[in-house]
Amino acid sequence: IVGVALSAIFTILEFYFLSRDFAELRELRFAYIMKAVIALTLICLAIAFGITLYRDKDAGAVLEWLIAFGFTFYLLTFFYDLRLSKGIPDGEL
């Protein structure tokens, strides 16, 4: 979970460097805002999972599954990022 959180943080920081030269800035901003919202939600759910795991195992199990499904949406944001680069020549990336 910590690795995914660090990946999300550094990927969102990458937006700062990409936004300087990217032509379709609006679509890129949307992708990174969605990535940030999903990542922050997953981090909050992970903290709640750590707390509830010792108090109520059933609630911890539900949060664990929510984190797993949320991670799927986090990975789908990378698909959206790759879709933005479609049609751009290799030298320009």
N, C-alpha and C positions, 0 to 999 in steps of 0.2 A: 504494500500500500504506500509506503514511503517512496519507493522508486517511481510509482505512477504519479505521486504528488510532485516530486522533483521534476519529472518529465513535463508535467503540465506547466509548472512555473517557468521552466526554461523555454518551453515552446511558446508561451505567451510573451515572454521577454523578446523572443525572436521577432515578433511583430514590429517592434521598434526599428529593427534593422531592415526588415523587408519593406516597410511602408515608405521608405525614401525613394525607391526605384520602381515600385510596382505600379503599372498603369491602372489596373482595376482595384483601386484602393478601397472602394466601398464594399465590394464583395469580400475582400480580404479582411476588412475590419469586422464584418458580420461573422466570418468564420472564427476569428479569434475571440470575439465576445461570447459566442456560443461555447467555445472551448473553455473559456474562463468560467462561465456560469456552471457548466457541467463539472469542471474540476473542483470549484469551490463547494459545490453541492456534495460531491463525492468525499472531499476532505471532511466536511461537517458530518456526513454519515459515518465515516470511519471513526471519528472521535466519539460519536454517539454509540457506535458498535463496541468500542473499547470500554465504554462506561457500562453499557447494558449487559455485556457478556458476563459480568460477575454478579449482576443483580437479578436479571431475568433472562434465562437462556432462550426462551421462545422469541422474545423481542430482539435479542441479538441475532438469532437465525434469520428473522425477517429482514433486519438491516443488512445482514451479509448478502442476502439475495438481491436486495435493492442496489447494493454497491456493485454486484456482479452485472446486473442489467444496465446500470448507469455507465459502467466501463465500456459496454458495447456501444453506447451512444458517443462516448469519448473517442473511440476508435473510428466511428463513422465520420467524425469531424476531419480526420486525416484524409478520408476518401474525398471529402468536399475540397480540401486543400489541393489534392492531386488533380481534381477535375478542373480547377482554376488554371492549371498549367497546360491544359490541352490546347494544341494548336500553336504553341509558342516554340519557335525553333530552338534546338539544343544549345546553341551558342548564347542565346539571350538569357537562359536560366542561370 
